[in-house]
Amino acid sequence: MSQGVILFPSIHFALQAEKLIKGKGFFIDLIPVPRQLSSDCGICLLIEWEQREILYSLLETGGVKIEGIHLLPERGKPKEGKWFNC
């Protein structure tokens, strides 16, 4: 199963997103932002790539600001790209 991450402009929005998404019954994790996506310290949500559209819709409806949604490369395979980027 492919995984991705949702990036946020601040930790405040990441925590708000975690609460909203977990409250809807989705399983996500907060992780450090991968180095290849940002040199800033911060956290992001680790998601199942297949759920990205519904999670984006939930965050948009909930008023949570995001910076982008990125596909993570699978081990041994090149990164395919990003789905959404502000």
N, CA, C and O of each residue as an XYZ file, in Angstrom:
344
protein
N       0.834     -1.184      0.000
C       0.000      0.000      0.000
C       0.880      1.249      0.000
O       1.829      1.352      0.778
N       0.561      2.175     -0.863
C       1.329      3.413     -0.937
C       0.933      4.361      0.187
O      -0.211      4.392      0.639
N       1.919      5.125      0.615
C       1.678      6.113      1.667
C       2.067      7.497      1.175
O       2.862      7.648      0.247
N       1.492      8.495      1.815
C       1.812      9.881      1.511
C       1.829     10.686      2.783
O       1.578     10.166      3.871
N       2.128     11.964      2.638
C       2.119     12.867      3.786
C       1.365     14.139      3.426
O       1.342     14.574      2.275
N       0.755     14.713      4.440
C       0.107     16.007      4.303
C       0.936     16.989      5.115
O       1.165     16.789      6.308
N       1.388     18.066      4.445
C       2.205     19.092      5.093
C       1.333     20.295      5.462
O       0.346     20.603      4.795
N       1.730     20.955      6.538
C       0.966     22.083      7.072
C       1.879     23.287      7.289
O       3.089     23.125      7.447
N       1.302     24.506      7.299
C       2.119     25.700      7.522
C       2.606     25.850      8.965
O       3.555     26.593      9.219
N       1.967     25.153      9.913
C       2.410     25.209     11.310
C       1.939     23.972     12.055
O       1.056     23.246     11.597
N       2.543     23.747     13.206
C       2.162     22.604     14.038
C       0.704     22.716     14.492
O       0.029     21.704     14.684
N       0.231     23.939     14.662
C      -1.165     24.158     15.054
C      -2.116     23.466     14.078
O      -3.049     22.782     14.499
N      -1.883     23.642     12.776
C      -2.763     23.038     11.777
C      -2.587     21.525     11.719
O      -3.551     20.804     11.459
N      -1.378     21.035     11.954
C      -1.143     19.590     11.973
C      -1.920     18.930     13.111
O      -2.527     17.875     12.924
N      -1.899     19.550     14.281
C      -2.630     18.993     15.424
C      -4.133     19.103     15.222
O      -4.878     18.203     15.609
N      -4.578     20.185     14.626
C      -6.000     20.360     14.316
C      -6.451     19.282     13.320
O      -7.528     18.704     13.472
N      -5.626     19.018     12.309
C      -5.942     17.999     11.313
C      -5.987     16.609     11.934
O      -6.879     15.817     11.629
N      -5.029     16.314     12.803
C      -5.000     15.002     13.463
C      -6.290     14.775     14.244
O      -6.898     13.710     14.143
N      -6.700     15.750     15.003
C      -7.917     15.624     15.799
C      -9.147     15.424     14.899
O      -9.985     14.563     15.168
N      -9.241     16.212     13.850
C     -10.377     16.121     12.935
C     -10.433     14.762     12.241
O     -11.482     14.119     12.211
N      -9.313     14.332     11.691
C      -9.288     13.080     10.924
C      -9.485     11.863     11.814
O     -10.237     10.956     11.458
N      -8.823     11.829     12.963
C      -9.014     10.699     13.881
C     -10.440     10.669     14.418
O     -10.990      9.597     14.672
N     -11.041     11.851     14.592
C     -12.428     11.927     15.036
C     -13.408     11.333     14.041
O     -14.516     10.946     14.413
N     -13.008     11.258     12.779
C     -13.842     10.656     11.721
C     -13.537      9.170     11.537
O     -14.116      8.522     10.665
N     -12.616      8.620     12.367
C     -12.342      7.186     12.330
C     -11.206      6.747     11.419
O     -11.020      5.547     11.217
N     -10.444      7.680     10.865
C      -9.318      7.325     10.009
C      -8.077      7.081     10.857
O      -7.903      7.692     11.911
N      -7.224      6.189     10.390
C      -5.969      5.891     11.069
C      -4.845      6.639     10.369
O      -4.518      6.353      9.218
N      -4.263      7.591     11.067
C      -3.149      8.382     10.552
C      -2.122      8.516     11.678
O      -2.421      8.247     12.841
N      -0.919      8.934     11.316
C       0.135      9.164     12.309
C       0.770     10.520     12.066
O       0.869     10.975     10.926
N       1.195     11.156     13.129
C       2.026     12.350     13.020
C       3.476     11.896     12.963
O       3.914     11.097     13.791
N       4.223     12.405     11.988
C       5.632     12.050     11.839
C       6.434     13.314     11.520
O       5.854     14.321     11.115
N       7.751     13.277     11.696
C       8.565     14.416     11.248
C       8.457     14.567      9.723
O       8.332     13.579      9.000
N       8.507     15.800      9.257
C       8.455     16.041      7.817
C       9.694     15.413      7.166
O      10.817     15.675      7.595
N       9.492     14.589      6.134
C      10.649     13.994      5.457
C      11.596     15.064      4.914
O      11.156     16.081      4.376
N      12.872     14.829      5.057
C      13.896     15.797      4.681
C      13.837     16.189      3.204
O      14.151     17.326      2.850
N      13.436     15.250      2.341
C      13.388     15.548      0.911
C      12.250     16.508      0.562
O      12.224     17.052     -0.542
N      11.306     16.723      1.488
C      10.184     17.623      1.230
C      10.368     18.998      1.844
O       9.847     19.981      1.318
N      11.103     19.085      2.949
C      11.303     20.377      3.600
C      12.500     20.305      4.537
O      12.723     19.297      5.207
N      13.255     21.378      4.572
C      14.388     21.442      5.492
C      13.962     21.997      6.846
O      14.738     21.979      7.802
N      12.723     22.492      6.927
C      12.202     23.013      8.191
C      11.887     21.872      9.140
O      11.517     20.775      8.723
N      12.041     22.151     10.408
C      11.574     21.197     11.408
C      10.051     21.269     11.420
O       9.479     22.337     11.203
N       9.427     20.196     11.659
C       7.978     20.212     11.705
C       7.423     18.810     11.663
O       8.160     17.830     11.557
N       6.114     18.732     11.749
C       5.447     17.444     11.692
C       4.425     17.460     10.562
O       3.957     18.512     10.127
N       4.100     16.265     10.106
C       3.126     16.104      9.046
C       2.298     14.858      9.360
O       2.607     14.108     10.286
N       1.254     14.658      8.581
C       0.424     13.471      8.753
C       0.837     12.410      7.753
O       0.941     12.684      6.557
N       1.070     11.211      8.231
C       1.321     10.059      7.377
C      -0.026      9.427      7.061
O      -0.778      9.075      7.970
N      -0.336      9.280      5.770
C      -1.649      8.786      5.363
C      -1.510      7.643      4.359
O      -0.457      7.449      3.752
N      -2.596      6.895      4.201
C      -2.685      5.931      3.112
C      -2.999      6.729      1.852
O      -3.961      7.497      1.832
N      -2.209      6.557      0.813
C      -2.320      7.364     -0.399
C      -3.720      7.285     -1.018
O      -4.204      8.267     -1.580
N      -4.359      6.143     -0.920
C      -5.684      5.955     -1.506
C      -6.746      6.821     -0.825
O      -7.811      7.050     -1.398
N      -6.472      7.300      0.382
C      -7.435      8.115      1.135
C      -7.217      9.616      0.961
O      -7.924     10.408      1.585
N      -6.264     10.026      0.136
C      -5.876     11.435      0.056
C      -7.019     12.366     -0.330
O      -7.128     13.463      0.220
N      -7.862     11.958     -1.253
C      -8.930     12.852     -1.704
C      -9.971     13.091     -0.612
O     -10.406     14.225     -0.412
N     -10.368     12.047      0.086
C     -11.363     12.223      1.149
C     -10.769     12.996      2.319
O     -11.457     13.812      2.932
N      -9.494     12.750      2.638
C      -8.855     13.491      3.724
C      -8.708     14.966      3.354
O      -8.930     15.842      4.190
N      -8.341     15.239      2.121
C      -8.254     16.629      1.662
C      -9.605     17.316      1.796
O      -9.680     18.456      2.253
N     -10.657     16.639      1.406
C     -12.012     17.196      1.500
C     -12.389     17.480      2.957
O     -12.964     18.527      3.256
N     -12.072     16.564      3.850
C     -12.359     16.762      5.274
C     -11.609     17.979      5.820
O     -12.179     18.783      6.558
N     -10.342     18.109      5.460
C      -9.541     19.231      5.944
C     -10.039     20.550      5.377
O     -10.097     21.554      6.086
N     -10.393     20.548      4.109
C     -10.902     21.764      3.481
C     -12.219     22.195      4.132
O     -12.411     23.373      4.435
N     -13.108     21.251      4.343
C     -14.388     21.531      4.994
C     -14.187     22.003      6.426
O     -14.930     22.857      6.912
N     -13.177     21.446      7.109
C     -12.893     21.806      8.492
C     -12.088     23.088      8.649
O     -11.816     23.509      9.773
N     -11.706     23.709      7.550
C     -10.960     24.959      7.609
C      -9.507     24.814      8.006
O      -8.905     25.763      8.507
N      -8.929     23.631      7.791
C      -7.533     23.378      8.142
C      -6.649     23.728      6.938
O      -6.844     23.192      5.847
N      -5.688     24.616      7.135
C      -4.777     25.010      6.055
C      -3.708     23.945      5.863
O      -3.137     23.436      6.827
N      -3.446     23.618      4.600
C      -2.384     22.665      4.294
C      -1.423     23.288      3.286
O      -1.764     24.230      2.570
N      -0.211     22.733      3.251
C       0.794     23.182      2.274
C       0.896     22.235      1.097
O       1.306     22.643      0.010
N       0.537     20.996      1.290
C       0.605     20.055      0.178
C       0.401     18.624      0.623
O       0.487     18.297      1.807
N       0.129     17.778     -0.358
C      -0.027     16.344     -0.138
C       0.945     15.665     -1.088
O       0.877     15.868     -2.300
N       1.848     14.860     -0.543
C       2.925     14.269     -1.338
C       2.942     12.758     -1.195
O       2.749     12.216     -0.107
N       3.174     12.098     -2.305
C       3.366     10.655     -2.318
C       4.763     10.343     -1.820
O       5.730     10.974     -2.247
N       4.880      9.380     -0.926
C       6.198      8.938     -0.460
C       6.676      7.812     -1.361
O       5.886      6.956     -1.760
N       7.966      7.806     -1.685
C       8.481      6.725     -2.526
C       8.469      5.405     -1.768
O       8.731      5.357     -0.566
N       8.161      4.336     -2.495
C       8.255      3.008     -1.890
C       9.719      2.613     -1.883
O      10.505      3.103     -2.694
N      10.076      1.748     -0.989
C      11.480      1.345     -0.886
C      11.966      0.781     -2.210
O      11.354     -0.120     -2.784
N      13.076      1.328     -2.681
C      13.672      0.842     -3.910
C      13.034      1.377     -5.176
O      13.445      0.996     -6.271
N      12.034      2.255     -5.062
C      11.375      2.802     -6.247
C      11.479      4.323     -6.225
O      11.478      4.927     -5.152
N      11.570      4.944     -7.393
C      11.629      6.416     -7.427
C      10.290      7.036     -7.055
O       9.237      6.421     -7.224
N      10.345      8.259     -6.549
C       9.142      9.005     -6.183
C       8.376      9.356     -7.450
O       8.969      9.803     -8.431
N       7.050      9.154     -7.435
C       6.219      9.429     -8.601
C       5.800     10.883     -8.698
O       5.527     11.358     -9.800
N       5.739     11.598     -7.607
C       5.330     12.989     -7.660
C       4.379     13.358     -6.563
O       4.173     12.600     -5.615
N       3.802     14.519     -6.691
C       2.893     14.993     -5.672
C       1.492     15.098     -6.233
O       1.301     15.222     -7.442
N       0.547     15.049     -5.371
C      -0.845     15.131     -5.772
C      -1.352     16.557     -5.659
O      -2.110     17.009     -6.517
N      -0.953     17.270     -4.629
C      -1.461     18.606     -4.387
C      -0.371     19.421     -3.730
O       0.317     18.936     -2.832
N      -0.208     20.646     -4.168
C       0.779     21.515     -3.548
C       0.287     22.952     -3.617
O      -0.110     23.424     -4.682
N       0.312     23.653     -2.481
C      -0.127     25.053     -2.446
C       0.946     25.947     -3.004
O       0.768     27.163     -3.060
